[in-house]
Amino acid sequence: MQLQVARIGKPHGIRGEVTVQVLTDAPAERFVAGTEFVVDPASAGPLTIRSARWNKDILLLGFSEIADRNEAEAIRGAKLFIETEELDDDDDDEGWYEHELVGLEARVGPRVVGKVAALTTLPAQDLLTVTTDDGKEILIPFVDEIVPEVNVEDGYIVVTPPDGLFDINNETGEEPGDAPGDDA
């Protein structure tokens, strides 16, 4: 099974290094010279680590296949995956990986309000991006109080949003799924 471990950011310097958003709890094990990654989009890879170093809190990676800043810019936004057997165990109840959450229905009670489009891992808390039926993106703090249930097997999450959460990115002030002008 493939596990996403990073997303490539902007180039750093002129020798092809890039910043990466680390999406793994074990960066010291995942980002060592010689490690090969499956890349999405596939046209950007595979990529093999030439160098890995920390610059303050930012991980910088150099790849054998990337020689300069222009080539590094071309892979910006690419996702790095490793092949792993780890996910086959059912004993990890501490969290979910992005690929497990993307595509799940987001429900408020029995009402479907959208689909999970992304998981953003941040130092303070993670955020789910939910895309509503009309294409709006809503950022939802991924905490137990707001997302009390994740049911990967049945394909949904339950959201108990505080007042106004769905209005933040919604100019009309209507909740997702409301009929226009419905003031119920």
C-alpha positions in Angstrom: 0.0 0.0 0.0 1.2 3.5 -0.7 1.5 6.1 2.1 1.9 9.8 1.4 4.8 11.2 3.5 5.3 14.7 2.0 4.2 17.4 -0.4 6.9 19.3 -2.3 7.0 23.0 -1.7 9.0 25.8 -3.3 12.6 25.5 -4.5 15.4 26.4 -2.1 18.7 27.8 -3.7 20.0 27.0 -7.1 21.0 23.4 -6.8 17.6 21.8 -7.0 16.7 21.5 -3.3 13.1 21.9 -2.4 11.2 22.5 0.8 8.7 19.8 1.8 5.6 19.7 4.0 6.3 16.6 6.1 3.2 14.3 6.5 4.8 11.6 8.6 5.6 11.1 12.2 9.0 9.5 11.4 10.9 12.0 9.1 14.3 10.7 10.3 13.4 7.2 9.0 11.6 8.3 5.8 13.9 10.9 4.5 17.4 9.4 4.1 19.7 9.3 1.2 18.8 6.6 -1.3 15.1 6.5 -0.5 13.0 6.3 -3.6 9.5 7.8 -3.7 6.5 7.2 -5.9 5.3 10.6 -7.1 1.9 12.1 -7.9 1.8 13.2 -10.6 3.7 10.2 -12.0 5.3 12.4 -14.7 7.4 14.0 -11.9 8.9 10.7 -10.6 10.1 8.5 -9.3 12.4 10.6 -7.1 15.4 9.4 -5.1 16.8 11.4 -2.2 20.3 12.7 -2.7 20.3 14.9 0.5 18.1 15.7 3.4 18.7 18.5 5.9 16.8 20.7 8.2 16.9 24.5 7.9 15.3 25.7 11.2 11.9 23.9 11.1 11.9 23.3 7.3 13.0 20.0 5.8 15.0 20.5 2.6 15.4 17.6 0.2 17.7 17.2 -2.8 16.8 14.5 -5.4 19.2 12.7 -7.7 16.9 13.4 -10.6 16.7 17.2 -10.0 19.8 19.3 -10.8 18.7 22.9 -10.6 16.1 25.4 -9.5 14.1 25.2 -12.7 13.7 21.5 -12.4 12.8 21.9 -8.7 10.1 24.5 -9.6 8.6 21.9 -12.1 7.9 19.4 -9.3 6.3 22.0 -6.9 3.1 20.6 -5.4 3.9 17.0 -6.2 3.1 14.4 -3.5 5.7 11.9 -2.3 4.6 8.3 -1.4 6.4 5.2 -0.1 5.4 1.6 -0.4 4.6 0.2 3.0 2.9 -2.7 4.8 2.2 -0.7 7.9 -1.4 0.2 7.0 -2.5 -3.4 6.9 -2.5 -3.5 10.7 -5.8 -2.6 12.4 -4.2 -1.7 15.7 -3.6 2.0 14.8 -6.6 3.9 16.3 -4.6 7.1 16.8 -5.6 8.8 13.5 -6.2 8.7 9.8 -4.1 9.3 6.7 -5.2 11.8 4.1 -5.8 9.1 1.5 -8.3 7.4 3.9 -10.3 10.6 4.4 -10.4 12.2 0.9 -13.7 11.4 -0.8 -15.6 10.7 2.4 -19.1 12.3 2.7 -19.3 15.1 5.4 -22.6 14.9 7.3 -24.2 17.2 9.7 -26.7 14.8 11.3 -28.3 12.9 8.5 -27.7 15.7 5.9 -24.7 15.4 3.5 -23.0 18.8 3.3 -20.1 18.0 1.1 -17.1 15.7 0.6 -13.7 15.7 2.2 -11.2 17.1 -0.3 -8.0 17.3 1.7 -6.3 17.0 5.1 -3.9 19.7 6.1 -1.5 18.9 8.9 -0.6 21.9 11.0 1.4 22.2 14.3 -1.6 23.2 16.4 -4.3 21.0 14.8 -5.2 19.4 11.6 -7.8 20.9 9.2 -10.2 19.1 6.9 -11.1 20.8 3.6 -14.7 19.9 2.8 -16.0 20.9 -0.7 -19.7 21.6 -0.7 -22.0 20.6 -3.6 -21.8 24.2 -5.0 -18.0 24.0 -5.0 -17.2 26.1 -2.0 -14.3 24.9 0.3 -14.9 24.9 4.0 -12.1 24.4 6.5 -13.0 22.3 9.5 -10.8 21.8 12.5 -10.2 18.1 12.8 -10.8 17.7 16.5 -13.1 15.3 18.4 -15.5 18.1 19.4 -16.2 19.1 15.8 -15.6 15.8 14.0 -16.8 13.2 16.6 -17.1 10.3 14.1 -15.0 9.1 11.2 -16.4 6.0 9.5 -14.0 5.0 6.7 -15.7 1.7 6.0 -19.1 3.3 5.3 -17.6 6.4 3.7 -18.5 9.3 5.9 -17.6 11.7 8.7 -20.0 13.4 11.1 -19.5 17.1 11.7 -21.0 19.0 14.6 -20.1 22.5 13.5 -20.2 25.5 15.8 -22.5 28.3 14.7 -21.1 30.1 11.7 -18.5 27.5 10.7 -20.1 26.9 7.3 -20.7 30.7 6.8 -17.0 31.7 6.9 -16.3 31.1 3.2 -19.9 31.5 2.1 -20.9 35.0 1.0 -24.6 34.3 1.0 -24.7 33.1 4.6 -26.7 30.0 3.6 -25.8 26.6 5.0 -24.7 24.0 2.5 -27.7 22.1 1.2 -30.2 24.9 2.1 -32.5 26.1 -0.6 -31.9 29.7 -1.7 -34.0 32.0 0.5 -34.8 29.2 3.0 -34.7 30.9 6.4 -35.8 27.8 8.4 
